[in-house]
Amino acid sequence: MTTLPDGRPVPPPTADERTTLEAWLDFHRETLALKCAGLTDAQSRTRAVPSSDLTLLGLVQHLAEVERNWFQRVFAGAHDTPPLHASPDGKAFTLTPDRTLTDALAQWRAEITRSRELTADASLDATGTLSPQEAAFTGDPTVSLRWILTHLIEEYARHNGHADLLREAVDGTAGA
């Protein structure tokens, strides 16, 4: 596997659909990890914009919840799986005083491992079931694993753009 100088895996330019989707998702997962590398807990709580609650720690928490929701709840049907972060406002971005970046990254990595386990032998055409609230957005209560993987690539890519700005606000590190 080819990697960039920063260690992220380069998705193969010619591969089957499954390999391509999983490689791009892994690339974006590792981009988030890169944006958090070497930060202190205080730095991971830095906001890029005073009016926003968004922080790198909050992004890690949110994306752990995203992994859990789409792979465990929607795809595997584990609707009794509780949310990872109990915050008064119900938002995964909300920070608690005792939450560390190390803890959040470990939980996020555990969710990724579980996501991989649940999808390892599944066809891209296998489906999961959305909640009625989620189905209202798609117009259908079922989604394929292909759709879920594509959505997660989009979710990570969007939030990695936020992570770029957050990291630059912390210590001036920009790019990638």
Backbone as a ProteinNet text record, in pm:
[ID]
protein_1_A
[PRIMARY]
MTTLPDGRPVPPPTADERTTLEAWLDFHRETLALKCAGLTDAQSRTRAVPSSDLTLLGLVQHLAEVERNWFQRVFAGAHDTPPLHASPDGKAFTLTPDRTLTDALAQWRAEITRSRELTADASLDATGTLSPQEAAFTGDPTVSLRWILTHLIEEYARHNGHADLLREAVDGTAGA
[TERTIARY]
83.8	0	88.7	54.2	126.3	73.4	166.3	125.6	183.5	116.1	167.3	280	361.8	469.5	418.5	292.9	238.4	184.6	192	152.2	13.3	-66.1	-200.8	-194.8	-282.7	-285.2	-347.2	-284.8	-337.3	-434.7	-560.8	-654.9	-603.5	-616.4	-564.2	-639.8	-567.4	-632.2	-711.8	-683.9	-762.5	-791.8	-915.5	-957.1	-1106	-1154.4	-1297.9	-1371.8	-1502.2	-1584.6	-1567.8	-1574.5	-1564.3	-1430.7	-1323.7	-1190	-1178	-1230.8	-1224.2	-1300.2	-1422.6	-1502.3	-1435	-1391.2	-1328.5	-1195.9	-1120	-991.6	-1011.6	-1112	-1137.3	-1189.8	-1271.7	-1318.4	-1200.3	-1113	-994.6	-903.5	-889.5	-808.8	-864.3	-994.1	-1054.4	-1051	-1063.2	-1048.9	-908.8	-809.7	-671.6	-641.2	-711.6	-694.7	-739.7	-851.5	-896.8	-793.2	-740.6	-638.6	-516.3	-477.2	-363	-388.1	-508.8	-542.7	-535.3	-549	-546.1	-408.9	-319.9	-190.1	-108.6	-56.6	33.5	-33.1	-165.2	-234	-249.9	-249.7	-283.3	-434.9	-483.2	-628.1	-680.7	-607.4	-651.4	-658.1	-558	-558.7	-675.7	-709.3	-818	-953.6	-958.4	-1081.4	-1088.8	-990.7	-985.4	-1088.8	-1159	-1257.2	-1188.9	-1224.9	-1171.9	-1250.9	-1376.7	-1467.2	-1536.2	-1524.3	-1581.7	-1730.7	-1806.2	-1950.1	-1987.7	-1888.7	-1914.2	-1861.3	-1931.7	-1885.8	-1795.5	-1770.3	-1695.6	-1548.3	-1498	-1357.8	-1312	-1181	-1132.5	-1179.5	-1176.9	-1227.6	-1375.2	-1452.2	-1593.1	-1613.4	-1528.3	-1537.6	-1509.5	-1409.2	-1377.1	-1496.5	-1553.1	-1671.2	-1785.5	-1810.3	-1919.4	-1898.2	-1777.9	-1754.6	-1754.5	-1722.8	-1741.4	-1889.7	-1972.2	-2117.8	-2171.1	-2117.3	-2157.4	-2126.8	-2007.4	-1971.3	-2071.3	-2097.1	-2188	-2328.4	-2376.8	-2512.2	-2525.9	-2438.6	-2457.6	-2425.1	-2325.3	-2289.1	-2358.4	-2368	-2432.7	-2584.6	-2633.6	-2779.2	-2846.4	-2803.7	-2871.4	-2838.8	-2710.5	-2675.2	-2700.1	-2653.6	-2666.3	-2797	-2873.8	-3002.7	-2998.4	-2887	-2873	-2932.4	-3064.4	-3132.6	-3129.5	-3090.3	-3080.9	-2941.7	-2852.7	-2718.8	-2729.1	-2686.2	-2700.8	-2601.3	-2634.6	-2539.4	-2411.3	-2302.1	-2173.1	-2158.9	-2215.6	-2192.5	-2323.7	-2339.4	-2460.2	-2432.2	-2479	-2462.8	-2601.3	-2610.5	-2741.6	-2817.5	-2745.5	-2813.6	-2827.9	-2775.3	-2787	-2697.2	-2600.3	-2511	-2376	-2325.8	-2197.1	-2080.6	-2101.1	-1993.8	-1968.7	-2067.7	-2058.1	-1951.9	-1865.9	-1755.8	-1791.5	-1736.2	-1747.9	-1609	-1600.3	-1469.7	-1369.6	-1417.6	-1325.9	-1290.1	-1344.7	-1319.1	-1183.5	-1096.4	-965	-963.7	-871.9	-855.5	-814.3	-727.5	-684.3	-803.3	-892.3	-1011.8	-1102.2	-1123.9	-1212.3	-1156.7	-1026	-964.6	-973	-954.9	-964.2	-1106.2	-1206.1	-1345.5	-1375.9	-1329.2	-1349.1	-1285.7	-1163.2	-1095.4	-1171.1	-1224.1	-1302.6	-1428.2	-1491.1	-1610.2	-1574.5	-1460.4	-1415.4	-1391.7	-1326.6	-1302.3	-1433.9	-1531.1	-1662.3	-1730.4	-1718.8	-1777.5	-1721.1	-1590.6	-1525.7	-1572.3	-1585.3	-1631.9	-1772.5	-1859.5	-1998.7	-2017.4	-1923.7	-1939.3	-1844.2	-1755.3	-1649.1	-1700.9	-1806	-1855.6	-1983.4	-2023	-2149.3	-2131.5	-2231	-2235.6	-2263.4	-2214.8	-2247	-2397	-2466.6	-2610.8	-2690.6	-2625.2	-2695.1	-2751.8	-2865.9	-2931.8	-2946.9	-2959	-2991.8	-3120.2	-3170.2	-3298.2	-3281.5	-3331.5	-3326.1	-3438.9	-3415.8	-3523.2	-3625.9	-3748.2	-3846.8	-3798	-3725.2	-3673.7	-3570.9	-3480.2	-3379.1	-3443.1	-3540.7	-3607.8	-3681.5	-3722	-3789.3	-3695.8	-3566.4	-3469.6	-3440.8	-3439.5	-3404.1	-3524.9	-3641.9	-3761.6	-3778.3	-3691.3	-3697	-3639.2	-3698.7	-3645.3	-3522.1	-3487.4	-3370.7	-3259.3	-3135.7	-3017.5	-2917.9	-2847.6	-2748.1	-2616.8	-2536.3	-2402.7	-2325	-2343.5	-2278.9	-2314.1	-2442.4	-2489.4	-2427.3	-2424.4	-2367.8	-2220	-2143.5	-2001.3	-1980.8	-2060.6	-2049.9	-2085.5	-2190.8	-2231.2	-2121.3	-2058.2	-1951.9	-1831	-1798.8	-1690.3	-1724.8	-1847.7	-1893.3	-1888.8	-1934.2	-1937.6	-1796.2	-1704.9	-1566.9	-1502.4	-1523.1	-1461.4	-1507.4	-1636.6	-1690.9	-1629.9	-1626.6	-1572.4	-1420.5	-1352.4	-1208.4	-1178.5	-1268.2	-1254.9	-1264	-1357.1	-1365.3	-1236.8	-1188.7	-1067.6	-946.9	-939.9	-831.9	-831.8	-948.2	-959	-932.1	-981.7	-960.5	-812.9	-745.3	-603.6	-521.6	-555.7	-484.2	-502.8	-621.7	-646.7	-566.1	-539.1	-466.5	-318.6	-252.8	-107.6	-52.1	-141.2	-94.9	-71.4	-85.9	-66.7	-180.3	-145.6	-246.2	-219	-323.1	-309.5	-333.4	-323.7	-344.6	-479.4
-117	0	123.9	218.9	344.7	438.8	513.3	611.3	747.5	850	985.8	1004.5	1108.2	1131.7	1142.5	1184.8	1196.1	1063.3	955.3	822.7	778.3	868.4	828.5	738.2	635.3	543.7	611.3	594.2	649	547.1	585.6	491.9	449.1	320.8	272.5	336.5	379.2	446.2	352.2	222.7	124.6	7.7	-2.3	-110.4	-133.3	-242.8	-268.4	-169.7	-166.5	-68.4	-77.5	-195.6	-214.1	-163.2	-202.1	-158.6	-7.3	51.1	196.4	268.5	227.1	292	279.8	160.6	140.8	216.1	222.4	293.3	443.2	500.6	643.8	674.1	587.1	608.3	601.4	503.9	494.5	615.7	665.8	785.5	902.1	920.9	1032.2	1009.5	885.9	857.1	896.9	858.1	889.5	1038.3	1108.8	1254.1	1317.9	1272.2	1324.1	1296	1174.8	1139.7	1230.1	1256.9	1344.5	1485	1535.5	1669.4	1678.7	1565.7	1563	1525.1	1480.2	1430.1	1538.3	1502.4	1589.7	1700.5	1701.8	1808.1	1773.6	1875.2	1858	1857.8	1817.8	1822.5	1964.3	2060.1	2200.4	2244.3	2207.9	2245.3	2181.1	2056.6	1986.8	2049.1	2136.5	2206.4	2348.7	2386.4	2520.7	2537.3	2648.6	2682.6	2770.2	2750.2	2835.6	2964.8	2958.3	3072.5	3085	3200	3214	3180.4	3205.5	3180.5	3033.7	2948.3	2806.5	2721.5	2613.4	2517.3	2410.2	2416.7	2313.1	2313.9	2196	2175.5	2042.9	2019.9	1890.7	1776.5	1796.1	1694.2	1666.3	1770.5	1753	1678.8	1706	1633.3	1485	1451.8	1310.4	1242.4	1307.2	1251.7	1231.7	1332.9	1326.5	1212.3	1197.9	1095.3	955.1	942.3	813.2	778.8	877.4	856.4	828	894.3	869.9	724.6	678.2	537.9	444.1	469.9	384.6	385.6	503.3	512.8	437.2	467.3	410.7	262.8	215.8	74.8	-14.9	28.1	-57	-44.3	78.1	96.4	73.6	148.2	139.8	8.5	-20.9	-138.1	-268.8	-278.4	-404.7	-416.6	-308	-314.4	-316.6	-271.6	-269.5	-139.8	-129.1	-5.1	21.5	-78.1	-58.2	-10.7	13.9	63.5	207.7	235	371.5	468.4	597.2	697.1	693.8	734.1	735.1	849.8	963.8	1084.3	1139.2	1129.6	1183.9	1328.7	1420.5	1561.4	1620.7	1723.5	1782.2	1826	1870.9	1918.5	1810.4	1688.2	1578.2	1587	1677.4	1695.8	1629.5	1555.8	1488.5	1586.7	1708.7	1807.9	1867.4	1857.9	1919.1	1847	1925.4	1869.3	1864.7	1763.3	1754.7	1778.9	1833.1	1869.7	1754.3	1633.1	1521.5	1442.5	1477.9	1405.4	1446.2	1346.6	1375	1337.5	1397	1362.6	1216.1	1170.2	1029.9	936.3	966	883.3	886.5	1005.8	1020.7	947.4	959.1	889.2	738.3	689.6	545.5	495.7	569.9	531.9	535.9	639.6	651.6	533.5	499.9	385	254.9	239.7	119.4	112.1	225.9	228.6	192.6	238.4	204	53.7	-2.7	-147.5	-222.9	-181.2	-246.7	-228.8	-112.8	-89	-187.2	-205.6	-298	-441.3	-479.9	-615.3	-640.3	-541.5	-558.4	-562.5	-506.3	-499.8	-591.3	-658.1	-735.5	-834.5	-905.4	-1009.3	-969	-844.9	-799.7	-752.5	-778.3	-728.1	-577.9	-507.4	-365.4	-343.8	-446.6	-437.9	-472.5	-520.4	-548.5	-418.3	-427	-304.7	-298.9	-176.1	-146.9	-66.3	-44	24.7	156.7	260.8	393.8	413.5	504.3	544.7	622.5	636.3	716.4	859.7	919.2	1054.4	1057.8	959.7	953.5	922.4	832.7	793.4	911.5	1006.1	1124.9	1203.6	1195.5	1267	1192.6	1059.7	981.5	939.5	936.1	891.2	741	670.1	524	477.5	379.1	333.4	242.5	200.7	114.3	185.9	153	204.6	91.1	90.7	-13.6	19.7	-82	-59.9	33.8	23.1	113.4	258.7	286.1	420.6	466.9	378.6	413.5	449.3	367.8	397	530.3	555.1	681.7	799.1	782.5	888.7	915.2	809.7	829.6	900	870.8	942.2	1090.8	1122.7	1262	1325.7	1254.9	1308	1340	1246.1	1269.6	1381.8	1384.5	1488.2	1626.8	1640.2	1769.9	1810.5	1716.6	1749.7	1765.2	1700.7	1723.3	1865.1	1923.3	2065.2	2151.7	2117.4	2188	2165.6	2041.7	2008	2087.9	2112.3	2196.1	2333.3	2395.4	2529.7	2527.1	2424.6	2413.9	2396.1	2308.2	2285.3	2410.7	2480.5	2603.8	2707.5	2712.2	2805.2	2767.5	2638.7	2592.2	2628.9	2590.3	2606.2	2647.1	2685.4	2731.4	2620.9	2493.8	2384	2383.9	2388.4	2396.4	2290.8	2259.3	2169.3	2024.5	1943.9	1798.5	1767.9
0	0	0	-83.4	-91.1	16.2	77.6	177.8	142.7	190.6	178.5	279.7	264.5	362.1	507.2	525	660.3	713	632.7	676.8	635.7	579.7	539.3	417	414.7	299.7	177.8	62.9	-62	-121.2	-143.3	-205.4	-342.4	-373.9	-502.9	-619.6	-723.2	-836	-926.1	-918.8	-994.8	-902.1	-861.7	-772	-790.1	-735.3	-741	-650.3	-665.2	-594.4	-442.2	-388	-242.3	-190.1	-255.7	-214.1	-222.5	-329	-346.7	-235.9	-208.1	-103.3	33.4	67.4	198.6	209	100.1	103.1	121.2	53.1	70.4	209.5	264.8	402.2	498.4	481.8	568.4	552.8	431.4	408.8	490.6	485.4	558.8	710	753.4	896.6	942.9	866.1	904	892.9	804.8	797.1	927.9	983	1112.3	1220.9	1223.2	1323	1308.5	1185.7	1159.8	1213.9	1196.2	1244.9	1396.8	1464.8	1611.4	1667.2	1582.2	1627.8	1699.7	1815	1889.3	1968.2	1973.3	2046.8	2194.3	2276.2	2417.7	2430.9	2546.8	2569.5	2554.7	2608.1	2598.1	2452	2372.8	2231.3	2156.4	2192.2	2123.4	2153.3	2254.4	2292.5	2235.9	2154.5	2098	1987.4	1990.7	1887.5	1782	1657.1	1550.8	1541.3	1580.6	1573	1708.9	1772.8	1907.2	1916.6	1812.1	1816.8	1798.3	1769.1	1744.1	1858.8	1888.2	1988.5	1927.6	1798.6	1728.7	1767.6	1806.3	1841.9	1780.3	1779.5	1730	1819.8	1950	2041	2011.6	1989.8	1956.3	1826.1	1727.2	1600.2	1618.4	1698.8	1723	1790.4	1891.3	1959.1	1859.6	1778.3	1681.1	1582.2	1529.3	1428.6	1488.8	1615.9	1683.4	1686.8	1717.3	1718.6	1578.8	1477.7	1339.1	1300.7	1333.5	1305.9	1373.3	1501.1	1578.1	1516.9	1483.2	1429.3	1297.4	1201.7	1068.2	1059.1	1130.7	1117.6	1219.3	1343.6	1442.9	1440.5	1447.3	1454.8	1319.9	1217.5	1088.1	1018	996.1	916.8	991.2	1115.3	1189	1267.1	1275.1	1341.4	1493.1	1551.4	1698.1	1752	1744.7	1783.2	1932.4	2011.4	2156.3	2198.6	2102.6	2131.7	2179.3	2303	2355.1	2291	2292.4	2243	2326.3	2265.9	2334.9	2433	2400.7	2479	2531.5	2658.8	2721	2759.8	2679.3	2712.1	2732.6	2814.3	2842.7	2718.2	2615.7	2494.8	2387.9	2416	2321.7	2201	2201.8	2087.7	2115.2	2019.4	2035.5	2037.5	1987	1985.6	2124.2	2212.7	2345.1	2428.1	2490.2	2568.5	2716.2	2782.6	2927.3	2985.8	3107.1	3163.4	3175.2	3198.5	3221.5	3095.7	2981.6	2856.8	2800.9	2773.4	2716.5	2568.2	2496.3	2355.9	2342.4	2428.8	2425	2439.8	2535.9	2556.3	2433.4	2379.2	2263.3	2141.2	2118.8	2005.7	2022.6	2143.5	2169.5	2142.3	2187.1	2161.6	2012.5	1944.7	1800.2	1727	1762.1	1698.4	1726.2	1847.5	1880.5	1794.1	1771.1	1685.8	1542	1494.1	1358.7	1349	1449.2	1450.1	1443.9	1523.3	1524.3	1388.5	1328.5	1196.1	1093.6	1097	1003.2	1026.1	1153	1185.3	1130.2	1146.8	1105.4	954.7	880.6	735.1	658.5	727.2	661.2	557.8	589.8	499.3	427.4	441.5	383.1	239.4	160	23.2	25.3	-74.2	-86.7	-107.3	-152	-173	-47.8	57.1	183.3	236.7	303.4	349.4	500.5	547.2	684.8	686.7	808	821.7	895.4	834.9	894.3	995.2	1086.5	1176.7	1093.9	1141.9	1066.9	1040.7	1136.2	1117.5	1004.6	1001.4	895.7	760.3	760	635.8	572.5	654.6	600.8	508.7	532.4	448	317.8	324.3	206	123.8	186.7	117.1	116	187.3	191.1	324.8	387.9	516.9	505.8	385.2	371.1	294.9	333.2	264.2	249.5	138.1	114.1	184.2	203.7	258.8	166.9	37.9	-59.1	-26	-0.8	32.3	163.5	261.8	393.2	379.6	307.9	290.7	219	116.5	43.7	134.7	212.4	305.7	408.9	460.9	559.7	499.3	374.2	306.1	301.6	264.5	259.2	398	498.3	635.3	684.5	667	708.5	628.4	496.4	413.5	457.4	484.2	528.6	662.3	756.2	888	887	793.6	783.1	735	659.5	625.2	750.1	838.5	967.1	1046.7	1045.5	1121.1	1071.6	941.9	887.5	953.6	958.6	1018.2	1168.2	1234.1	1378.9	1410.2	1338	1363.9	1334.6	1228.4	1196.8	1307.3	1367.1	1477.6	1601.8	1619.8	1738.3	1729.6	1620	1614.9	1479.5	1388.7	1258.3	1157.6	1196.3	1104.4	1002.8	875.5	770	663.2	590	475.8	508.8	403.2	408	461.1
[MASK]
++++++++++++++++++++++++++++++++++++++++++++++++++++++++++++++++++++++++++++++++++++++++++++++++++++++++++++++++++++++++++++++++++++++++++++++++++++++++++++++++++++++++++++++++

